[in-house]
């Protein structure tokens, strides 16, 4: 049983953290899960760290410090954890509930946002609702 997933962010002044929620002319491709800054973020599946990146331009003075970690499982499903200070390196093997990193504090950028990390699941180019993926892993 996966113990990772904290409560979802839900709605706050910055919008909704639900999968598919409107984001202007696009949709929210993942889910936001509430957690305090510096919380340990655990992997929802086993796999390999295949990317560590920046969701925004790293030279952006406001958001350039924000990071994400991608773990790819044995069938090619990519799970991305956004707003996480990585505690892993590219190529690391990670097990179920292994520590990916620590959540970053978004409140200096968005003062009224609920602290959270963002989780995306992608397979063969399509985004999957993370809750559906997690439920499938719990079988």
URSULZI-V873158 format. One record per residue. N is the residue number from 0. RES is the residue in three letters. PSI is psi in degrees with one decimal (none if undefined). NEAR is the number of other C-alpha atoms within 12 Angstrom. Layout:
{{N RES PSI NEAR} {N RES PSI NEAR}}
//
This chain:
{{0 UNK 132.6 14} {1 UNK 126.2 22} {2 UNK -3.2 18} {3 UNK -46.2 27} {4 UNK 112.1 27} {5 UNK 179.8 25} {6 UNK 149.8 20} {7 UNK 152.9 26} {8 UNK -40.5 28} {9 UNK -150.3 23} {10 UNK 133.9 22} {11 UNK -169.6 19} {12 UNK -16.6 13} {13 UNK -2.2 21} {14 UNK -160.6 23} {15 UNK 143.4 27} {16 UNK 11.7 34} {17 UNK 155.0 28} {18 UNK 131.0 30} {19 UNK 0.1 22} {20 UNK 145.5 21} {21 UNK 140.4 17} {22 UNK 71.6 16} {23 UNK -118.5 9} {24 UNK 16.2 8} {25 UNK -177.4 10} {26 UNK 154.3 18} {27 UNK 116.7 25} {28 UNK 4.1 28} {29 UNK -156.8 34} {30 UNK 148.4 39} {31 UNK 130.4 39} {32 UNK 125.2 34} {33 UNK 139.1 33} {34 UNK 154.7 29} {35 UNK 150.6 24} {36 UNK 143.8 23} {37 UNK 12.5 22} {38 UNK 143.0 26} {39 UNK 132.3 27} {40 UNK 124.2 39} {41 UNK 148.0 34} {42 UNK 139.1 39} {43 UNK -4.3 39} {44 UNK 167.4 39} {45 UNK 152.4 28} {46 UNK -160.6 30} {47 UNK 141.1 31} {48 UNK 110.2 36} {49 UNK -7.8 25} {50 UNK 140.2 26} {51 UNK 119.6 30} {52 UNK -166.9 26} {53 UNK 124.0 24} {54 UNK -19.1 23} {55 UNK 166.8 17} {56 UNK 124.9 14} {57 UNK -15.2 15} {58 UNK -4.4 12} {59 UNK 119.8 13} {60 UNK -23.2 11} {61 UNK -43.9 15} {62 UNK 0.1 21} {63 UNK -15.8 18} {64 UNK -12.1 25} {65 UNK 144.5 32} {66 UNK 166.0 32} {67 UNK 158.8 38} {68 UNK 133.9 44} {69 UNK 131.3 43} {70 UNK 128.7 44} {71 UNK 127.2 33} {72 UNK -177.5 27} {73 UNK -17.8 18} {74 UNK 9.0 15} {75 UNK 8.4 21} {76 UNK 128.0 28} {77 UNK 126.3 33} {78 UNK 122.4 43} {79 UNK 133.8 45} {80 UNK 110.9 45} {81 UNK 153.2 39} {82 UNK 48.4 43} {83 UNK 127.6 40} {84 UNK 115.0 29} {85 UNK 137.4 35} {86 UNK 17.2 25} {87 UNK 168.7 28} {88 UNK 158.4 22} {89 UNK 130.9 21} {90 UNK -12.5 16} {91 UNK 143.0 23} {92 UNK 135.6 24} {93 UNK 138.0 30} {94 UNK 168.3 22} {95 UNK 128.5 24} {96 UNK 18.5 21} {97 UNK 150.6 26} {98 UNK 124.2 30} {99 UNK -43.0 44} {100 UNK -163.4 32} {101 UNK 140.6 30} {102 UNK 143.1 35} {103 UNK 156.5 31} {104 UNK 115.9 29} {105 UNK -10.7 30} {106 UNK -30.0 19} {107 UNK -25.6 16} {108 UNK -46.2 19} {109 UNK 91.0 17} {110 UNK -35.7 13} {111 UNK 15.6 15} {112 UNK 148.1 25} {113 UNK 127.2 30} {114 UNK 136.7 34} {115 UNK 171.0 38} {116 UNK 157.4 44} {117 UNK 133.9 42} {118 UNK 127.4 44} {119 UNK 143.1 39} {120 UNK 130.2 35} {121 UNK 135.7 26} {122 UNK 126.9 21} {123 UNK 42.4 12} {124 UNK -3.8 12} {125 UNK 139.4 16} {126 UNK 139.5 25} {127 UNK 140.6 27} {128 UNK 120.1 28} {129 UNK -34.0 36} {130 UNK -36.2 27} {131 UNK -42.0 18} {132 UNK -45.3 26} {133 UNK -43.9 25} {134 UNK -38.5 17} {135 UNK -35.6 15} {136 UNK -24.0 18} {137 UNK -3.1 15} {138 UNK none 9}}
//
